[in-house]
């Protein structure tokens, strides 16, 4: 019968210690990965709208401030577009709030898929959206708004077998040197309501 020497016992103990340390390292790496994923999800939630796949108002305001700063420092122009969904109260009243949420998501997807990766699309209110278009002047922004309005009107939106009547009003403004975020938003908002009034008269 072979008797274990003190050296053998010591070697076995060291091997067990190495195995324990390796297991702890594996566990720590897994925990770090989980924490990184959780942090990425928290960062996403901070800037994303809770209903639609677009950015939220907070991220939009920060992005607008960045573009105004870029305009002041480098002269890089951008345009701001406000979008208001027409007849949302009627949709909610006639088809239910689930239909209203579905309509907002439908429009959000159309807006998000129709802009470049450098642009920003955000939901900034209940039935209001905003776009920041990089390197675009007011005339080009109005052209883009016209294309988006036509896209929303012609793309059918179905909910529980019902066709939801969708349309939207757009207001555009180019960012100007010396603008505050409030001034730019106010101009786009006024242009959007002017478009809504014109649409209601037809």
C-alpha positions as CSV (number, residue, x, y, z in Angstrom):
1,X,0.0,0.0,0.0
2,X,1.5,3.3,-1.1
3,X,1.6,6.0,1.6
4,X,1.1,9.6,0.6
5,X,4.1,11.8,1.4
6,X,3.9,15.3,2.7
7,X,5.0,16.5,-0.7
8,X,2.1,14.7,-2.4
9,X,-0.4,16.2,0.0
10,X,1.0,19.6,-0.6
11,X,0.9,19.1,-4.4
12,X,-2.7,18.0,-4.2
13,X,-3.6,21.0,-2.0
14,X,-1.9,23.4,-4.5
15,X,-3.8,21.8,-7.4
16,X,-7.1,22.2,-5.6
17,X,-6.3,25.8,-4.9
18,X,-5.5,26.5,-8.6
19,X,-8.8,24.8,-9.6
20,X,-10.7,26.9,-7.2
21,X,-9.0,30.1,-8.4
22,X,-9.8,29.2,-12.1
23,X,-13.4,28.6,-11.2
24,X,-13.6,31.9,-9.4
25,X,-12.1,33.6,-12.5
26,X,-14.6,32.0,-14.8
27,X,-17.4,33.1,-12.4
28,X,-16.1,36.6,-12.2
29,X,-15.8,36.9,-16.0
30,X,-19.4,35.7,-16.3
31,X,-20.5,38.3,-13.8
32,X,-18.7,41.0,-15.6
33,X,-20.4,40.1,-18.9
34,X,-23.8,40.1,-17.2
35,X,-23.1,43.5,-15.6
36,X,-21.9,44.9,-19.0
37,X,-25.1,43.7,-20.6
38,X,-27.2,45.1,-17.8
39,X,-25.4,48.5,-18.1
40,X,-25.9,48.5,-21.9
41,X,-29.6,47.9,-21.4
42,X,-29.9,50.7,-18.8
43,X,-28.1,53.0,-21.2
44,X,-30.6,52.0,-24.0
45,X,-33.5,52.6,-21.7
46,X,-32.3,56.1,-20.7
47,X,-32.3,57.3,-24.4
48,X,-35.2,55.2,-25.9
49,X,-38.9,55.9,-26.0
50,X,-40.9,53.5,-23.8
51,X,-43.5,52.8,-26.5
52,X,-41.8,53.1,-29.9
53,X,-38.4,52.0,-31.2
54,X,-37.3,55.7,-31.5
55,X,-35.3,57.9,-29.2
56,X,-37.0,59.8,-26.4
57,X,-37.4,63.5,-25.8
58,X,-34.4,63.7,-23.5
59,X,-32.1,62.3,-26.1
60,X,-33.6,64.5,-28.8
61,X,-33.0,67.7,-26.7
62,X,-29.4,66.6,-26.0
63,X,-28.9,65.9,-29.8
64,X,-30.4,69.3,-30.7
65,X,-28.0,71.0,-28.3
66,X,-25.0,69.1,-29.9
67,X,-26.1,70.2,-33.4
68,X,-26.5,73.8,-32.3
69,X,-23.0,73.7,-30.8
70,X,-21.6,72.2,-34.0
71,X,-23.3,74.9,-36.0
72,X,-21.7,77.6,-33.9
73,X,-18.2,76.1,-33.9
74,X,-18.0,74.6,-37.4
75,X,-20.9,76.0,-39.4
76,X,-22.4,72.6,-39.9
77,X,-26.0,73.0,-40.7
78,X,-29.0,70.8,-39.7
79,X,-32.7,71.0,-40.0
80,X,-35.4,70.3,-37.4
81,X,-38.7,68.7,-38.4
82,X,-41.7,68.4,-36.1
83,X,-44.3,65.8,-36.8
84,X,-47.8,65.7,-35.3
85,X,-50.1,62.7,-36.0
86,X,-53.5,64.0,-37.3
87,X,-56.7,62.6,-35.7
88,X,-55.1,60.5,-32.9
89,X,-58.1,61.3,-30.6
90,X,-60.5,60.0,-33.2
91,X,-58.5,56.8,-33.6
92,X,-58.3,56.3,-29.8
93,X,-62.1,57.0,-29.4
94,X,-63.2,54.9,-32.4
95,X,-60.8,52.0,-32.2
96,X,-59.4,52.0,-28.7
97,X,-56.0,53.0,-27.2
98,X,-54.4,49.8,-28.3
99,X,-55.1,50.9,-31.9
100,X,-53.6,54.3,-31.0
101,X,-50.4,52.8,-29.7
102,X,-50.2,50.6,-32.8
103,X,-50.6,53.6,-35.1
104,X,-47.8,55.5,-33.2
105,X,-45.5,52.5,-33.6
106,X,-46.4,52.2,-37.3
107,X,-45.5,55.9,-37.9
108,X,-42.4,55.6,-35.8
109,X,-41.1,52.7,-37.9
110,X,-41.8,54.6,-41.1
111,X,-39.9,57.7,-39.8
112,X,-37.0,55.7,-38.4
113,X,-36.5,53.6,-41.6
114,X,-36.7,56.7,-43.8
115,X,-33.7,58.7,-42.4
116,X,-30.0,58.2,-42.5
117,X,-28.0,56.7,-39.7
118,X,-26.5,60.1,-38.8
119,X,-30.0,61.6,-38.4
120,X,-32.2,61.4,-35.3
121,X,-35.8,60.4,-35.0
122,X,-37.5,60.7,-31.6
123,X,-40.9,60.6,-30.0
124,X,-41.2,63.9,-28.1
125,X,-44.8,63.8,-26.9
126,X,-47.9,61.7,-26.9
127,X,-48.5,61.9,-30.7
128,X,-45.6,64.1,-31.6
129,X,-42.3,63.2,-33.2
130,X,-39.2,65.1,-34.1
131,X,-36.4,64.6,-36.7
132,X,-32.9,66.1,-36.8
133,X,-31.6,66.0,-40.3
134,X,-27.8,66.5,-40.6
135,X,-26.4,68.7,-43.4
136,X,-29.8,69.7,-44.6
137,X,-31.3,73.1,-45.2
138,X,-34.9,74.2,-44.8
139,X,-35.9,73.6,-48.5
140,X,-34.5,70.1,-48.5
141,X,-36.2,69.4,-45.1
142,X,-39.5,70.5,-46.5
143,X,-39.0,68.2,-49.5
144,X,-38.3,65.3,-47.1
145,X,-41.3,66.2,-45.0
146,X,-43.5,66.0,-48.1
147,X,-42.1,62.6,-48.9
148,X,-42.8,61.4,-45.4
149,X,-46.3,62.8,-45.3
150,X,-47.1,60.9,-48.5
151,X,-45.5,57.7,-47.2
152,X,-47.6,57.8,-44.0
153,X,-50.8,58.5,-46.0
154,X,-50.2,55.7,-48.6
155,X,-48.9,53.0,-46.2
156,X,-51.8,51.1,-44.8
157,X,-52.0,50.5,-41.1
158,X,-54.1,47.5,-40.0
159,X,-55.2,46.8,-36.4
160,X,-57.4,43.8,-35.5
161,X,-58.6,43.6,-39.1
162,X,-59.4,47.3,-39.2
163,X,-57.8,49.9,-41.4
164,X,-56.6,52.9,-39.4
165,X,-56.8,56.3,-41.2
166,X,-53.4,57.9,-40.8
167,X,-52.0,61.3,-41.7
168,X,-49.5,63.7,-40.2
169,X,-48.6,67.3,-40.3
170,X,-45.0,68.5,-40.6
171,X,-43.2,71.7,-39.6
172,X,-39.6,72.4,-40.7
173,X,-36.9,74.9,-39.8
174,X,-33.2,75.1,-40.4
175,X,-31.1,75.6,-37.3
176,X,-29.7,79.2,-37.3
177,X,-26.6,80.7,-35.8
178,X,-27.4,82.1,-32.3
179,X,-30.4,79.7,-32.0
180,X,-31.4,78.3,-28.6
181,X,-33.1,75.0,-28.5
182,X,-36.3,76.7,-27.4
183,X,-36.2,79.1,-30.4
184,X,-35.6,76.3,-32.9
185,X,-38.4,74.1,-31.4
186,X,-40.8,77.1,-31.4
187,X,-40.3,77.7,-35.1
188,X,-40.7,74.1,-36.1
189,X,-43.8,73.9,-33.8
190,X,-45.4,77.0,-35.4
191,X,-44.7,75.7,-38.9
192,X,-46.2,72.3,-38.0
193,X,-49.4,73.9,-36.6
194,X,-49.7,76.1,-39.7
195,X,-49.5,73.0,-41.8
196,X,-52.2,71.3,-39.6
197,X,-54.5,74.4,-40.1
198,X,-54.0,74.3,-43.9
199,X,-54.9,70.6,-43.9
200,X,-58.0,71.1,-41.9
201,X,-59.3,73.7,-44.4
202,X,-59.2,71.2,-47.3
